[in-house]
Amino acid sequence: MMTAEESNKKFFIIKKRKFLGSTNYSIHSSSMYDLTTAVKKLLALDTLEEDRENNSYHLQEVNFSMVDKPLKLTEEMEVKQEQSEMPF
């Protein structure tokens, strides 16, 4: 049985695609899912995939820890206004 914290976790389904010597990763349908739904969809996608040698699906937990706090600009990140004349 899952705890409340575990049931609140969300997952992306990541598609890994190998093509012409490079590897590309994309989020399937740009959606996040609870664990049960994600596993069901992952199994269905894997079952329907014809080119398993080059395409595979993986789960990635969504981590909100980077977005739950406001971002703070550092001095290097500040936008500085240029007060010079235009060259044309």
DRENPA-3360 file (N, C-alpha, C; in nm, 2 decimals, always signed):
BEGIN
1 = MMTAEESN = +0.08/-0.12/+0.00/+0.00/+0.00/+0.00/+0.09/+0.12/+0.00 ~ +0.05/+0.22/-0.08/+0.13/+0.34/-0.09/+0.10/+0.45/+0.01 ~ +0.20/+0.52/+0.06/+0.17/+0.63/+0.15/+0.12/+0.75/+0.08 ~ +0.07/+0.85/+0.15/+0.01/+0.97/+0.09/+0.12/+1.04/+0.01 ~ +0.24/+1.04/+0.06/+0.35/+1.11/-0.01/+0.38/+1.04/-0.14 ~ +0.39/+0.91/-0.14/+0.41/+0.83/-0.26/+0.30/+0.84/-0.37 ~ +0.18/+0.85/-0.32/+0.07/+0.87/-0.41/+0.06/+1.00/-0.48 ~ +0.13/+1.10/-0.42/+0.13/+1.24/-0.47/+0.24/+1.26/-0.58;
9 = KKFFIIKK = +0.33/+1.16/-0.58/+0.44/+1.17/-0.68/+0.39/+1.16/-0.82 ~ +0.46/+1.24/-0.91/+0.42/+1.24/-1.05/+0.54/+1.19/-1.13 ~ +0.52/+1.14/-1.25/+0.62/+1.08/-1.33/+0.60/+1.12/-1.48 ~ +0.71/+1.15/-1.54/+0.71/+1.17/-1.69/+0.75/+1.03/-1.75 ~ +0.69/+1.01/-1.87/+0.74/+0.90/-1.95/+0.84/+0.95/-2.05 ~ +0.96/+0.91/-2.05/+1.06/+0.96/-2.14/+1.09/+0.86/-2.25 ~ +1.08/+0.91/-2.37/+1.11/+0.83/-2.49/+1.26/+0.86/-2.53 ~ +1.34/+0.75/-2.53/+1.47/+0.76/-2.57/+1.48/+0.70/-2.72;
17 = RKFLGSTN = +1.53/+0.78/-2.81/+1.54/+0.75/-2.95/+1.68/+0.76/-3.00 ~ +1.73/+0.65/-3.06/+1.86/+0.65/-3.12/+1.84/+0.66/-3.27 ~ +1.91/+0.76/-3.33/+1.90/+0.78/-3.47/+2.03/+0.84/-3.53 ~ +2.08/+0.78/-3.63/+2.20/+0.82/-3.70/+2.32/+0.85/-3.60 ~ +2.34/+0.77/-3.50/+2.45/+0.78/-3.41/+2.43/+0.88/-3.29 ~ +2.31/+0.94/-3.29/+2.29/+1.03/-3.17/+2.16/+0.98/-3.10 ~ +2.15/+1.03/-2.98/+2.04/+0.99/-2.89/+1.96/+1.11/-2.86 ~ +1.83/+1.10/-2.87/+1.73/+1.21/-2.84/+1.64/+1.16/-2.73;
25 = YSIHSSSM = +1.60/+1.25/-2.64/+1.51/+1.22/-2.53/+1.39/+1.32/-2.54 ~ +1.27/+1.27/-2.52/+1.15/+1.36/-2.53/+1.05/+1.31/-2.42 ~ +0.97/+1.40/-2.38/+0.86/+1.36/-2.28/+0.74/+1.32/-2.36 ~ +0.69/+1.20/-2.34/+0.58/+1.15/-2.41/+0.45/+1.23/-2.38 ~ +0.39/+1.28/-2.47/+0.27/+1.36/-2.47/+0.27/+1.48/-2.38 ~ +0.39/+1.52/-2.34/+0.41/+1.64/-2.26/+0.32/+1.64/-2.13 ~ +0.30/+1.52/-2.07/+0.22/+1.51/-1.96/+0.29/+1.44/-1.84 ~ +0.24/+1.46/-1.72/+0.29/+1.38/-1.61/+0.18/+1.30/-1.55;
33 = YDLTTAVK = +0.21/+1.18/-1.49/+0.11/+1.09/-1.45/+0.15/+1.04/-1.31 ~ +0.04/+0.99/-1.24/+0.07/+0.92/-1.11/+0.14/+0.79/-1.15 ~ +0.20/+0.72/-1.05/+0.28/+0.60/-1.08/+0.20/+0.49/-1.15 ~ +0.08/+0.46/-1.10/+0.00/+0.35/-1.16/-0.03/+0.38/-1.31 ~ -0.08/+0.50/-1.34/-0.10/+0.54/-1.48/+0.02/+0.54/-1.56 ~ +0.13/+0.59/-1.51/+0.26/+0.59/-1.58/+0.31/+0.45/-1.62 ~ +0.30/+0.36/-1.52/+0.34/+0.22/-1.55/+0.25/+0.16/-1.66 ~ +0.12/+0.18/-1.65/+0.03/+0.12/-1.75/+0.06/+0.18/-1.89;
41 = KLLALDTL = +0.08/+0.31/-1.90/+0.11/+0.37/-2.03/+0.25/+0.32/-2.08 ~ +0.35/+0.31/-1.99/+0.48/+0.27/-2.02/+0.48/+0.13/-2.08 ~ +0.40/+0.04/-2.02/+0.39/-0.10/-2.07/+0.32/-0.10/-2.20 ~ +0.22/-0.02/-2.22/+0.14/-0.02/-2.35/+0.23/+0.04/-2.46 ~ +0.31/+0.14/-2.43/+0.40/+0.20/-2.53/+0.51/+0.10/-2.57 ~ +0.56/+0.04/-2.47/+0.67/-0.06/-2.49/+0.61/-0.18/-2.58 ~ +0.49/-0.22/-2.55/+0.43/-0.33/-2.62/+0.41/-0.30/-2.77 ~ +0.36/-0.17/-2.79/+0.33/-0.13/-2.93/+0.45/-0.09/-3.01;
49 = EEDRENNS = +0.57/-0.06/-2.94/+0.69/-0.02/-3.01/+0.74/-0.13/-3.10 ~ +0.75/-0.09/-3.23/+0.81/-0.19/-3.33/+0.96/-0.19/-3.34 ~ +1.02/-0.07/-3.31/+1.16/-0.06/-3.33/+1.23/-0.05/-3.19 ~ +1.23/-0.16/-3.12/+1.28/-0.16/-2.98/+1.43/-0.15/-2.97 ~ +1.50/-0.17/-3.08/+1.64/-0.16/-3.09/+1.68/-0.01/-3.08 ~ +1.60/+0.08/-3.13/+1.63/+0.22/-3.14/+1.54/+0.31/-3.05 ~ +1.43/+0.25/-3.00/+1.34/+0.33/-2.92/+1.31/+0.26/-2.79 ~ +1.31/+0.33/-2.68/+1.27/+0.27/-2.55/+1.21/+0.38/-2.47;
57 = YHLQEVNF = +1.13/+0.34/-2.36/+1.06/+0.43/-2.28/+1.11/+0.40/-2.13 ~ +1.11/+0.51/-2.06/+1.16/+0.51/-1.92/+1.08/+0.61/-1.83 ~ +1.07/+0.58/-1.70/+1.00/+0.67/-1.61/+1.10/+0.76/-1.55 ~ +1.06/+0.89/-1.53/+1.14/+0.99/-1.46/+1.05/+1.06/-1.36 ~ +1.09/+1.05/-1.23/+1.01/+1.12/-1.13/+1.02/+1.27/-1.15 ~ +0.90/+1.34/-1.14/+0.90/+1.48/-1.15/+0.94/+1.54/-1.02 ~ +1.04/+1.63/-1.02/+1.10/+1.69/-0.90/+1.06/+1.84/-0.90 ~ +0.97/+1.87/-0.80/+0.93/+2.01/-0.79/+1.02/+2.09/-0.70;
65 = SMVDKPLK = +1.12/+2.03/-0.64/+1.20/+2.10/-0.54/+1.27/+2.23/-0.60 ~ +1.29/+2.23/-0.73/+1.36/+2.34/-0.80/+1.26/+2.46/-0.82 ~ +1.13/+2.43/-0.82/+1.03/+2.54/-0.85/+0.95/+2.58/-0.73 ~ +0.97/+2.52/-0.61/+0.89/+2.56/-0.50/+0.94/+2.68/-0.43 ~ +1.06/+2.73/-0.47/+1.12/+2.85/-0.41/+1.14/+2.95/-0.52 ~ +1.12/+3.08/-0.48/+1.14/+3.18/-0.58/+1.29/+3.19/-0.63 ~ +1.31/+3.21/-0.75/+1.45/+3.23/-0.80/+1.51/+3.36/-0.76 ~ +1.64/+3.36/-0.73/+1.70/+3.49/-0.69/+1.81/+3.51/-0.80;
73 = LTEEMEVK = +1.81/+3.63/-0.85/+1.91/+3.67/-0.95/+2.04/+3.70/-0.88 ~ +2.15/+3.65/-0.94/+2.28/+3.69/-0.89/+2.33/+3.81/-0.97 ~ +2.44/+3.87/-0.93/+2.49/+3.99/-0.99/+2.52/+3.96/-1.14 ~ +2.57/+3.84/-1.17/+2.60/+3.80/-1.31/+2.47/+3.79/-1.39 ~ +2.36/+3.76/-1.33/+2.23/+3.73/-1.40/+2.16/+3.86/-1.43 ~ +2.19/+3.97/-1.36/+2.11/+4.09/-1.38/+2.12/+4.15/-1.52 ~ +2.01/+4.20/-1.57/+2.00/+4.26/-1.70/+2.05/+4.40/-1.68 ~ +2.15/+4.44/-1.76/+2.20/+4.58/-1.75/+2.16/+4.65/-1.87;
81 = QEQSEMPF = +2.11/+4.77/-1.85/+2.06/+4.86/-1.95/+2.18/+4.93/-2.02 ~ +2.19/+4.92/-2.15/+2.29/+4.99/-2.22/+2.24/+5.12/-2.26 ~ +2.31/+5.23/-2.24/+2.27/+5.36/-2.27/+2.35/+5.42/-2.39 ~ +2.38/+5.34/-2.48/+2.45/+5.39/-2.60/+2.36/+5.41/-2.71 ~ +2.40/+5.49/-2.81/+2.32/+5.52/-2.92/+2.32/+5.41/-3.02 ~ +2.22/+5.40/-3.10/+2.20/+5.29/-3.20/+2.30/+5.32/-3.31 ~ +2.37/+5.22/-3.37/+2.46/+5.25/-3.47/+2.41/+5.28/-3.61 ~ +2.28/+5.29/-3.62/+2.22/+5.32/-3.75/+2.13/+5.44/-3.75;
% end
